[in-house]
């Protein structure tokens, strides 16, 4: 119990300042501006749609199916209002609970001292700051927490088959899936565990798993109508399959570097490799081969497969909306920690003679000091990184220096600068974004806002239209409608545009107000 309180205390100390951070990034469109999470009466609707504010088009839009996350947002919002403190608080609680669960799970594989050390590493690792600080990333904590709990129950039952427990396990797996589709990975991990350690009742588990996946499929595809829509904006999408495959060594190298040397952390990374050289292909390939060989001979096959299976969805065989992301490493990190735990066990670095004092479990004072230094260094780095997430301006201003040529990062920084009254700087970043991603829509709309503010109405209208052509962006419709009503001379064209806009966004309060103003304006003539 003493070790559990240490985990809780250290988690609160390291992430405490993050509790006072604001809403950042997608938090605005998924929480602050999303009317469907503002009332618990809308919870059934959250199971019938995606996650983003759609500007009055009907149900929430987007390509994600995260009803559990949205339900969580709805409960917190309705109890505490649009106060980010409580969102951050409960997110931190679940992260700490996940670290505790990892400690208990690892106790089934390693000595208690090793399990405790690995759980602390997971708790304070800088690579997990994004998952803890970014409210919209709670989906990653949820699916890992519920999946781990299901796996832990499988391990704890020691091959027994109890109907009530099977229902509980599959309920937890369904919650993992409803948090994020990568919850499917836990079905594979459990089957691998059963195959290696507990072959009894394997077929029965497979049957129940198929039923659970079937229920999720009905909820997502038949009721929610949310399918797997390919991404179009990210530079990684522009590469062909062979080019993306050739990037796998660099991607794996990035995540290993994130684990062992978490220094240059940044959101919205869109780097791609088009010309392969020794440093971006052969060197990472050699490192990965060496790592795999060491892992195969020195670590557990279960945790090795855990790492490979959980990192596979993020190796861009099917292109995602970014090249890499820290939050995607949340589950693979546990597999990697398990591999390290196996190696520590074989080296017999940590003794199990004493169950009372962690220090007495350390065979060498030098090793003990080294482990403490690792925990301290990671904790300090995470504490500093959590401060970057104070608000959008702080985060984007810092990360744009590391994640270069990121079209969405440039755009988001422009938004924060605009809100701060730094219009010239904002304009430059919006221009950078449109040059990097001329196929996007949000950046063109925001650049149009700048030109409208500068009284360049023609240019503003042109960019609003471009945003509409690129992606039917609801704000672009509202902005262009306002320009046509106030400055337009073709009343017929304006009327047709308003009718078309309201057809697409019938519940948009802004469009309804603009349309009413247009009608009153014409009636006065």
N, C-alpha and C positions, 0 to 999 in steps of 0.2 A: 504493500500500500504506500510505503514511503516513496518508492520510485514513481508511482502514479502521480503523487503530489508534486514531485520534482518536474515531471513532464508538464503538468498544468501550470506550475509557477513559471517555468522557463518560457513556455508559450506565451503567457500573458506579458512577461517582461519584454520579450523580443518584439512582439507585434502590438504592444499597447498603444503606441502613438498612431498606428493605423486605424484605430477606432474612431479617430477624429477627422479622418480623410473624407472627401466628398464623393459625389457620384462622378464617375469618369467613364469616357468612351461609350460603349453600348449601354451603359447603365441608364443614360438619358432616354434612349428610345425604347428600352425594354421595361423601364420602371417609371421614371418621372413623367414621360409624355405618353405612356401607354395606358389609356383609360380603362382597359380591361382588367388591369391589376388593382385598380383603385376601389373596387368593390368585390367583396367575397361572393356576391350574387353571380358574378361572372366566372366563377371557378369552372363550371361545366363547359363554358366557352373556351377556356384555356386548354381543354383536352380536344378541342375541335379545330385548332389553328396553330400557327407558329408563334413567334415571340416578339416581333417588332411592331411598334406603332406604325399604322398604315395610312395615317392621315385622313381617316374617315371612309376608307374603302369597304369597311365591313369588319371581318375578323382580322386578327393580327396577321401580319405578313412575314415573309422570310422563308428560309429553307430548313429551319431547325424545328425539331419536335421535342420540346422540353417542358411538358406539362407540370412535372413535379417542381421544377425550378420556378415556374411562373406562379404556381400555387403558393409556394413559399413566399415569393415576392408579395402576393396578394394579402396573405395573413399578416406579414410584418407591416406592410403599408397601412392596412386597415386598423391595426392596433396602435402603431407608433407614428403613422403619417410619413411624409416624405423626408424622414430624418435618417441620413446615411449611417449614423452611429449604430443603430440597432441592426441594420443589415450587416455591417462589419462585425458586430459583436457575435451574432449567431454564426456567421461564417467562420470566425476564429474558433468558436466553440466546437464546430464540426471538424475543423482541422486538428484541434487538440485531441478530440475523440478518435480521429483516424490514427493519430500517432500512438495513442494508447492501445488501440486495436492491433496495430502493427507489432507492438511490444508483446502482447499476449499471443499473437499468431506466431511470431518468431520463437517464442518460448517452446513451441512444439518441435522446433528444428535445431535450436542452438541453446547453449548455456545462458543462464539468466543475464549474466554480465554483458555478453555479446548482444543479446536482444535489446537490452536497455540502451546500450551505446548506439545501435542502429536506429532505434526509435527516436533518440535525441537528434541524430543526424537528419532524419526525415523531418522532424519537427521544425528545426531551425535552418534548414538548407536554403540558401538564397534563391535557388532555382524554383522554390515553391512560393516565393513571395507574390508573384503574379497571381497564383491561384488563390491566395489568401486575401490579397488587397483588392483585387478586381471583383466586384460584387457579381458581375455577370459570369464569372468563372466558377461560381459555386456549383454549377452543374458537374464540374470535374471532381469536386470534393464529394458531392452526393453519390455519384455513380461508383466511385472508389470505396466510400464508406459502406454503402449497402452491399456492394459486391464482396468486400472483405469480410463483412459480417456473415454473409452466406457461406463463404469459403471456410471461415472459422468454425461454423456449426458443422460443416461437413467433416472437418478434421477432428473436431471434438467428439463426434458421435462414434468414432472408431469402428466404422463399418456396420453400425446398426441401421435398421430401416424402420423408422416410426412415421406413421402417416402424418401426424400433427407437425412433426419437425420438417418433413418434406414439404408440406404446405407452407410453413414459415420460410424455409429456404427459398422456395420459388417465388414467394411474395416479395422477399428481399431482392431477388434477381429482377423481378418485374419493376420494382422501384428503381433499381439501377438503370434499367433500360429506359424508363420514363424520365430519368435524369439526363441521360445521354445515350445515343445508340451504341457507343463503344462499351456499354455495359455488357454487350454480347461477349466480350472477351472473357468475362468471368465464367461463362458457361464452358468455354474451352479450358480455362485454367482448372476448373473443378474436375472436368473429365480427365485431364492429364494427371491431376493429383490422384484421382480414383484409380486410373490405369497403373500408375507407378506404385502406389501405397495400399490402396483398398479396392481391389477389383470386384469385391462382392457388391451385388445390387447395381452394377454399372448400367445394365440395360434399363432397369426401372428408373434410374435417374435420367437417362436419355429420353424416355417417354414423357416424363414430367417436364423436362426442359422444352421439348417440342410443343407441349401444351402452352407453356408460359410464353414462348416466342410467338405462338399463334395468337394468343390474347393481345400481345403487344402489337402484332401486325394488324389486327383488326382495329385497335385503337388508333394507330398511326395512319394507316392507309385508307381504311374504310370510313372511319369516323372523322379523323383529323384531316384527311386528304393531303398529308404532307409527304411528298415523295423525295427521293434523293436527286435533287436538282444540281447539275454540274455548275461549278463556279466559272465566271467569265472574266473577272477583273484582275486577278492576281497574275503577276508575270510568270509564275511557275506554270500556269495554265497554257501559256503561249508555247511552252516547250513540247516537243513530241515525246512519245512514250520512251524511246531510246535515250533521249537526252535526260529525262527524269530518272531513268534507271541508272545512268552513269553518275548521277548525283548522290546515289545512296551512300557511298563511302563518306562523302563530305557531310551528309546529314547525320549519320551515325557518329562521326567524329565531333560534330557540333554538340550533340547531346552528351557525349562522354566528357568533352571539355567543359560543358555547363556543370557537370557533376563535380569534376575534380578541380576546376579552376573557374569558379563563377564570378568573373570580374565584369566584363562588358555586357551587362544585361540590358535588354531593350525590347519594347513591344513592336508589333507590326513589322516584322522582318520579311523582306521580299527579295533577298538576294538569290540570284540564279547563276549557274555556271554554263556558259556557252562555248568557251574554249578551254579545253582540259590541259593542265600542266602538272608538273611534279608536285607543286604545293597544294593544288586544289583537288587532285585526284590520286596520284600515286602515293604521296605521303599519307593522306588519310586512309588509303586502302591498306598500306603496310601496317599502320597502327591498328586498324580494325581486325586484320588477319591475326596479328599478334595477340590482341585482346581476346579474340574468339578461341585461339589455341590454348591460351592460359586458362580461360574460363572452362573449356571442355575438360581439361585434365585436372583442374584444381577446384572447381566449384560444383554445386549440385546441378544435376540435369534439370530438375524441376524449376529452379530459379533461373537457370539459363534460358529455358523455354519460356518462362514468364517474361523475361526481358525481351526476347525476340518477338514473341507474339504481341505484346503490348506496345512495342515501338513500331511494329510493321504498318499499322494504319497511317502512320505519319511519315512514311518514307516516300510519299508522293507517287506511288504507282497509280493511284487515283488522285489527281491534283486537288489540293485543298485551297483555302482562301489565303493562306500564308505559306511561306517556305518552312519556317520553324516557329515554335512558340513555347515558352517556358512551361505554360500550364499543361501542354500535351505530355510533358515528361513526368507528371504526377504519379501515374501508375507504373510506367517503366522503371522509375527510380526505386520502387519497392523491390522489383525483381533484381535490380543491380545491387541493392543493399543485401538481398538474400544471397547473392553470389559472393559478395564480400564477407558475409557472415560465415559462409561455408569455408572460405579460405582461412579466416581467423580461427575457426574451430580446428582445422587441420594443422595449423601452426601452433595450436595450444597456447595462444598468447594470453588468454583469459582463463583463470582457474575457477573452479566451481566449489571449492572447499567451504567457502563461507557464504551463507545466504543473507547475512545481516549487513555487512559493510561492503559497499561496492569497491572501495580501495583495496580491501584485502583480497579481492578476486584478481587483482592485477599482479601478474608474475614479476613484472619488472617496473620499477618506478619510472624509468625512462619512457616506457610504452604508455604508462598511465598519464604522464605529463603530456605526451604527444596527443593522446586522445582528448584530453582536456583542452589543449591548444586548438585542435580542430573544431571542437564545439564552440569555443570562444570566438574564433575567427569567423566561422559561419554565422554565429549569432550577431556579431558586430556588422558583418556585411549585410545581413538581412535587415537589421535595424536601420541602417543607412538607406537601403533600397526602399523600405516601407515609406520613408519620408518623401521619396520621389513621387509617390502616389498621392500626395496631399491633395492635389487637384490636377485638372487637365493641363493647365499652363505649365506647372512644374514638371509634370511627367513628360509631356511632349517636347518641351524646350530642352530637356536633358537627353532624351532618347533619340532625337533627330540627329544628334551629333554622332551617334553610333549606328543607327539603322538608316543608312543613307539611301536616297532614291526610293523611299517608301511613300507611295502616292497618298495613302490614307493618313499616314502620320503627318505629312506636309499639310494636308487639308485640315486635319484636326487641330494642329498648331495654329493654323490660320484662323480657325473659329475662335480659339481661346484669345488670340491676339486682338481679334475684332471686338470681342466682348470687353477687352481691357482698354479699348479705345485706340489701339495702335493699328490704325487702318492701313497705313502704307506697308508696314511689315506683314500684315495679314494678306494684303494683295499680292505681295511677292511670293508668299507660300502657296496661295491659291493658284497662282500662275505656274509655280513649280509642279504642283499636283496635276494640273491639266496637261502640262508638257510630258509628264511621266505616264499619265493614264488618260489620254484623250477620249477613251471609250467609256469612262465613268460618267456619272451624272451629278453626284453631290458636289464635286469640286466646281463644275461649271455653274451650278446654281449659286454657290457661294461667291464665285467671282462676279456673277451677275449682280449680286447684292452690293458688292463694292462699287461697281459702275453705276448702279442706280443711286447710291449715296452720293456719287460724284456728279449726279445729274446727267449722266450719259445714258439716257433712256433707251436709245436705239441699240447701243451695245449691250445693255442689261437685258433687253427683250431677246436679243440674239442668243445670249448665253442661257437664258431661261429655256428657250426653245430647244437648244442643244441638249440641255439636261433632260428635257421631256423626250426628245428623240432617242437619247441613249438608254433611258430607263424608266420613263413615266414617273418621275420623282414628284411626290405630292406637293412638296414645298415649291417646286418650280411652277406647278400649275397655279398655286395660290399667288405667287409673285407675278407671274405673267398675266394672270387674270386682273390683278390690281392695276398693272400698267395699262392694259387694254381699256379698262373702264375709265381710268383717269385721263390717260393721254391718247388713247386710240380715237381715230376718226371714223373708222368703218364699224358702224353699229351692228351691222349684220354679222360681220366676222366676230365681233366681241360676243354677241349673243350665242353664236354657234359654239364658240370656245367655252363659254360658261356652261352651256348645256352638256357638252362633251365631258367637261371637268366634273360636273355634278353626277354624271352617269358613272364615272369611274370612282368618285369619292362622294357618295351621297350623304355621308354623315359628317363631312368636313364643315365645322362651324365657321371657319374663315371664308370658305367658298360661298357658303350660304349668306354670310353677311355682305360679301362683295356683290353677290347676285341681287340681293335685296336693294343695295345701294344703286346698282345699275338700273333696276326697275323704277325706283323712285326718281332717279335722275331723268329718265326718259319720260316719265309721267308729268314731270314739271315743265317739260318743253311744250 
